[in-house]
Amino acid sequence: MDQENKPARTDELEQIQELGTGLAKTDRGNVYILTIIGQIEGHQVLPETVKTTKYEHVMPLLAQIEESEEVDGLLLLLNTVGGDIEAGLAIAELISGMKKPTVSLVLGGGHSIGVPLAVAARHCMIAPSAGMTIHPVRMNGTVVGAPATFQYFNRIQSQIVEFVAANSKISKKRFVDYMMATGELATDVGTVLYGKEAVACGLIERLGSLSDALDCLHRMIQAKKQAGSEKETE
């Protein structure tokens, strides 16, 4: 019996080590735990010394979670410095489009493109000590000095503002004001919001810990199961 369970256990441990993911099975429901850490890696491979979250791993995994009958809800743990904008937005759009209960918890930091990722969940929380950096769209490396480049940056930035405003309680104007603030960051334009500040402005719904996030997710799971059973009896 132990030998039959050993391969499955080994696969679970390997998945946690490689992707930072795992399925927690309880009497209240099965919760899939997904971590977004380090930099969001896009089309360019980052050095091996940099901790990354790879979009080619996360995107099919999210689709699998949504389709799996074994998974009841998704807990998203974030501690990211940001990264590739298109990859981050792609992951955020997938999360926001899920029908299964989703809860995000910002721990340490949910900076830059981590902001849309945090608010993409159905319910989002932040630890009191965690921070979120909001700043304009930037690009490293060689940039073509042409009006079309500025227009591209502006349109991408507008997409981020639209997404965040649509998935949180913060207004577009206030979010842009935070994005363009001066004097907050030493070498850049933008704003850093910590736990209570992120909640007060409507960006994040509430302060919370791991137990708070799990309790919230299980309540959402039970509510969905109850709604489903009521629909079947009708």
Secondary structure, 3 states (H helix, E strand, C coil): CHHHHHHHHHHHHHHHHHHCEEEEEECCEEEEEEEEEEEEECCCCCCCCCCEEEHHHHHHHHHHHHHCCCCCEEEEEEEEEEECHHHHHHHHHHHHCCCCCEEEEEEEEECCCHHHHHHCCCEEEECCCCEEEECCCCCCCCCCCCHHHHHHHHHHHHHHHHHHHHCCCCCHHHHHHHHCCCCCCCCCCCEEEEHHHHHHCCCCCEECCHHHHHHHHHHHHHHHHHHHHHHHHC
